[in-house]
Amino acid sequence: MAIPWVAVPEGTRVRIKQGNFPLDPTLRGRTGVVVAASDYQTQSIGVALDDSTEVRYFSPGELEVTHAPALPPDREAAKQRRSLP
């Protein structure tokens, strides 16, 4: 059994690319910000494109991360510690 997780967290800047599904050719190469990402629906991520107020949904394979938000300091410190068995 696998535990689903959101591949792209909210607040991440992304560029739209061609994925497995047919995509409107005018969307390819446009940039935006992830505004809707849920642990319950990991197959669709809501993106607000830069020149639009509408939220469009894409699969994680159709998004290329251009700038990810920094993790909080306590999360960064936890990544530096070694894991327990």
PyMOL CGO cylinders between C-alpha atoms (Angstrom):
from pymol import cmd
from pymol.cgo import CYLINDER

trace = [
    CYLINDER, 0.00, 0.00, 0.00, 1.39, 3.40, -0.97, 0.3, 1, 1, 1, 1, 1, 1,
    CYLINDER, 1.39, 3.40, -0.97, 0.85, 6.66, 0.84, 0.3, 1, 1, 1, 1, 1, 1,
    CYLINDER, 0.85, 6.66, 0.84, -0.04, 9.47, -1.59, 0.3, 1, 1, 1, 1, 1, 1,
    CYLINDER, -0.04, 9.47, -1.59, 1.72, 12.82, -1.23, 0.3, 1, 1, 1, 1, 1, 1,
    CYLINDER, 1.72, 12.82, -1.23, 1.53, 16.09, -3.08, 0.3, 1, 1, 1, 1, 1, 1,
    CYLINDER, 1.53, 16.09, -3.08, 4.44, 16.30, -5.53, 0.3, 1, 1, 1, 1, 1, 1,
    CYLINDER, 4.44, 16.30, -5.53, 4.22, 20.10, -5.84, 0.3, 1, 1, 1, 1, 1, 1,
    CYLINDER, 4.22, 20.10, -5.84, 3.31, 22.11, -2.71, 0.3, 1, 1, 1, 1, 1, 1,
    CYLINDER, 3.31, 22.11, -2.71, 1.24, 25.31, -2.75, 0.3, 1, 1, 1, 1, 1, 1,
    CYLINDER, 1.24, 25.31, -2.75, 3.16, 28.49, -3.51, 0.3, 1, 1, 1, 1, 1, 1,
    CYLINDER, 3.16, 28.49, -3.51, 5.52, 26.83, -5.98, 0.3, 1, 1, 1, 1, 1, 1,
    CYLINDER, 5.52, 26.83, -5.98, 6.19, 28.60, -9.29, 0.3, 1, 1, 1, 1, 1, 1,
    CYLINDER, 6.19, 28.60, -9.29, 5.71, 26.21, -12.22, 0.3, 1, 1, 1, 1, 1, 1,
    CYLINDER, 5.71, 26.21, -12.22, 5.88, 26.12, -16.03, 0.3, 1, 1, 1, 1, 1, 1,
    CYLINDER, 5.88, 26.12, -16.03, 3.35, 24.07, -18.00, 0.3, 1, 1, 1, 1, 1, 1,
    CYLINDER, 3.35, 24.07, -18.00, 4.81, 21.32, -20.20, 0.3, 1, 1, 1, 1, 1, 1,
    CYLINDER, 4.81, 21.32, -20.20, 3.43, 18.49, -22.33, 0.3, 1, 1, 1, 1, 1, 1,
    CYLINDER, 3.43, 18.49, -22.33, 2.51, 15.44, -20.26, 0.3, 1, 1, 1, 1, 1, 1,
    CYLINDER, 2.51, 15.44, -20.26, 0.79, 12.11, -20.97, 0.3, 1, 1, 1, 1, 1, 1,
    CYLINDER, 0.79, 12.11, -20.97, -2.61, 13.66, -21.67, 0.3, 1, 1, 1, 1, 1, 1,
    CYLINDER, -2.61, 13.66, -21.67, -3.58, 15.90, -24.59, 0.3, 1, 1, 1, 1, 1, 1,
    CYLINDER, -3.58, 15.90, -24.59, -2.99, 19.53, -23.68, 0.3, 1, 1, 1, 1, 1, 1,
    CYLINDER, -2.99, 19.53, -23.68, -4.16, 22.81, -25.18, 0.3, 1, 1, 1, 1, 1, 1,
    CYLINDER, -4.16, 22.81, -25.18, -1.12, 24.00, -27.20, 0.3, 1, 1, 1, 1, 1, 1,
    CYLINDER, -1.12, 24.00, -27.20, -1.63, 27.60, -26.03, 0.3, 1, 1, 1, 1, 1, 1,
    CYLINDER, -1.63, 27.60, -26.03, -0.96, 26.56, -22.41, 0.3, 1, 1, 1, 1, 1, 1,
    CYLINDER, -0.96, 26.56, -22.41, 2.43, 24.96, -23.08, 0.3, 1, 1, 1, 1, 1, 1,
    CYLINDER, 2.43, 24.96, -23.08, 5.29, 27.12, -21.76, 0.3, 1, 1, 1, 1, 1, 1,
    CYLINDER, 5.29, 27.12, -21.76, 3.12, 29.43, -19.64, 0.3, 1, 1, 1, 1, 1, 1,
    CYLINDER, 3.12, 29.43, -19.64, 4.00, 30.02, -15.99, 0.3, 1, 1, 1, 1, 1, 1,
    CYLINDER, 4.00, 30.02, -15.99, 1.93, 30.28, -12.83, 0.3, 1, 1, 1, 1, 1, 1,
    CYLINDER, 1.93, 30.28, -12.83, 1.67, 29.54, -9.11, 0.3, 1, 1, 1, 1, 1, 1,
    CYLINDER, 1.67, 29.54, -9.11, 0.26, 26.41, -7.47, 0.3, 1, 1, 1, 1, 1, 1,
    CYLINDER, 0.26, 26.41, -7.47, -2.78, 27.45, -5.45, 0.3, 1, 1, 1, 1, 1, 1,
    CYLINDER, -2.78, 27.45, -5.45, -4.59, 24.15, -4.86, 0.3, 1, 1, 1, 1, 1, 1,
    CYLINDER, -4.59, 24.15, -4.86, -2.77, 20.98, -3.84, 0.3, 1, 1, 1, 1, 1, 1,
    CYLINDER, -2.77, 20.98, -3.84, -4.40, 18.31, -1.68, 0.3, 1, 1, 1, 1, 1, 1,
    CYLINDER, -4.40, 18.31, -1.68, -3.24, 15.06, -0.10, 0.3, 1, 1, 1, 1, 1, 1,
    CYLINDER, -3.24, 15.06, -0.10, -6.60, 13.57, -1.06, 0.3, 1, 1, 1, 1, 1, 1,
    CYLINDER, -6.60, 13.57, -1.06, -6.41, 14.41, -4.79, 0.3, 1, 1, 1, 1, 1, 1,
    CYLINDER, -6.41, 14.41, -4.79, -2.75, 14.04, -5.73, 0.3, 1, 1, 1, 1, 1, 1,
    CYLINDER, -2.75, 14.04, -5.73, -3.55, 13.49, -9.42, 0.3, 1, 1, 1, 1, 1, 1,
    CYLINDER, -3.55, 13.49, -9.42, -4.72, 17.10, -9.99, 0.3, 1, 1, 1, 1, 1, 1,
    CYLINDER, -4.72, 17.10, -9.99, -2.96, 20.31, -8.97, 0.3, 1, 1, 1, 1, 1, 1,
    CYLINDER, -2.96, 20.31, -8.97, -4.60, 23.73, -9.29, 0.3, 1, 1, 1, 1, 1, 1,
    CYLINDER, -4.60, 23.73, -9.29, -2.50, 26.43, -10.94, 0.3, 1, 1, 1, 1, 1, 1,
    CYLINDER, -2.50, 26.43, -10.94, -3.29, 30.14, -11.28, 0.3, 1, 1, 1, 1, 1, 1,
    CYLINDER, -3.29, 30.14, -11.28, -1.59, 31.25, -14.50, 0.3, 1, 1, 1, 1, 1, 1,
    CYLINDER, -1.59, 31.25, -14.50, 0.21, 34.61, -14.42, 0.3, 1, 1, 1, 1, 1, 1,
    CYLINDER, 0.21, 34.61, -14.42, -2.15, 36.52, -16.70, 0.3, 1, 1, 1, 1, 1, 1,
    CYLINDER, -2.15, 36.52, -16.70, -5.41, 34.92, -15.54, 0.3, 1, 1, 1, 1, 1, 1,
    CYLINDER, -5.41, 34.92, -15.54, -7.53, 34.78, -12.38, 0.3, 1, 1, 1, 1, 1, 1,
    CYLINDER, -7.53, 34.78, -12.38, -8.96, 31.38, -13.32, 0.3, 1, 1, 1, 1, 1, 1,
    CYLINDER, -8.96, 31.38, -13.32, -7.57, 28.25, -11.64, 0.3, 1, 1, 1, 1, 1, 1,
    CYLINDER, -7.57, 28.25, -11.64, -6.73, 25.42, -14.05, 0.3, 1, 1, 1, 1, 1, 1,
    CYLINDER, -6.73, 25.42, -14.05, -6.00, 21.85, -12.97, 0.3, 1, 1, 1, 1, 1, 1,
    CYLINDER, -6.00, 21.85, -12.97, -3.04, 19.83, -14.28, 0.3, 1, 1, 1, 1, 1, 1,
    CYLINDER, -3.04, 19.83, -14.28, -1.49, 16.45, -13.53, 0.3, 1, 1, 1, 1, 1, 1,
    CYLINDER, -1.49, 16.45, -13.53, 1.91, 16.49, -11.76, 0.3, 1, 1, 1, 1, 1, 1,
    CYLINDER, 1.91, 16.49, -11.76, 3.59, 15.26, -14.98, 0.3, 1, 1, 1, 1, 1, 1,
    CYLINDER, 3.59, 15.26, -14.98, 2.49, 18.41, -16.79, 0.3, 1, 1, 1, 1, 1, 1,
    CYLINDER, 2.49, 18.41, -16.79, 4.24, 20.78, -14.36, 0.3, 1, 1, 1, 1, 1, 1,
    CYLINDER, 4.24, 20.78, -14.36, 7.89, 21.78, -14.29, 0.3, 1, 1, 1, 1, 1, 1,
    CYLINDER, 7.89, 21.78, -14.29, 9.03, 23.45, -11.06, 0.3, 1, 1, 1, 1, 1, 1,
    CYLINDER, 9.03, 23.45, -11.06, 10.85, 26.75, -11.68, 0.3, 1, 1, 1, 1, 1, 1,
    CYLINDER, 10.85, 26.75, -11.68, 11.04, 28.03, -8.08, 0.3, 1, 1, 1, 1, 1, 1,
    CYLINDER, 11.04, 28.03, -8.08, 10.08, 26.13, -4.92, 0.3, 1, 1, 1, 1, 1, 1,
    CYLINDER, 10.08, 26.13, -4.92, 9.34, 27.97, -1.66, 0.3, 1, 1, 1, 1, 1, 1,
    CYLINDER, 9.34, 27.97, -1.66, 11.87, 27.57, 1.14, 0.3, 1, 1, 1, 1, 1, 1,
    CYLINDER, 11.87, 27.57, 1.14, 11.07, 25.14, 3.92, 0.3, 1, 1, 1, 1, 1, 1,
    CYLINDER, 11.07, 25.14, 3.92, 10.55, 26.47, 7.46, 0.3, 1, 1, 1, 1, 1, 1,
    CYLINDER, 10.55, 26.47, 7.46, 13.76, 26.47, 9.59, 0.3, 1, 1, 1, 1, 1, 1,
    CYLINDER, 13.76, 26.47, 9.59, 12.59, 23.55, 11.77, 0.3, 1, 1, 1, 1, 1, 1,
    CYLINDER, 12.59, 23.55, 11.77, 11.97, 21.39, 8.66, 0.3, 1, 1, 1, 1, 1, 1,
    CYLINDER, 11.97, 21.39, 8.66, 15.42, 22.27, 7.26, 0.3, 1, 1, 1, 1, 1, 1,
    CYLINDER, 15.42, 22.27, 7.26, 17.02, 21.31, 10.61, 0.3, 1, 1, 1, 1, 1, 1,
    CYLINDER, 17.02, 21.31, 10.61, 15.12, 18.01, 10.61, 0.3, 1, 1, 1, 1, 1, 1,
    CYLINDER, 15.12, 18.01, 10.61, 16.47, 17.18, 7.15, 0.3, 1, 1, 1, 1, 1, 1,
    CYLINDER, 16.47, 17.18, 7.15, 20.04, 17.59, 8.46, 0.3, 1, 1, 1, 1, 1, 1,
    CYLINDER, 20.04, 17.59, 8.46, 19.59, 15.06, 11.29, 0.3, 1, 1, 1, 1, 1, 1,
    CYLINDER, 19.59, 15.06, 11.29, 20.09, 11.38, 10.61, 0.3, 1, 1, 1, 1, 1, 1,
    CYLINDER, 20.09, 11.38, 10.61, 17.03, 9.17, 10.50, 0.3, 1, 1, 1, 1, 1, 1,
    CYLINDER, 17.03, 9.17, 10.50, 16.24, 6.68, 13.24, 0.3, 1, 1, 1, 1, 1, 1,
    CYLINDER, 16.24, 6.68, 13.24, 15.88, 2.96, 12.48, 0.3, 1, 1, 1, 1, 1, 1,
]
cmd.load_cgo(trace, "trace")
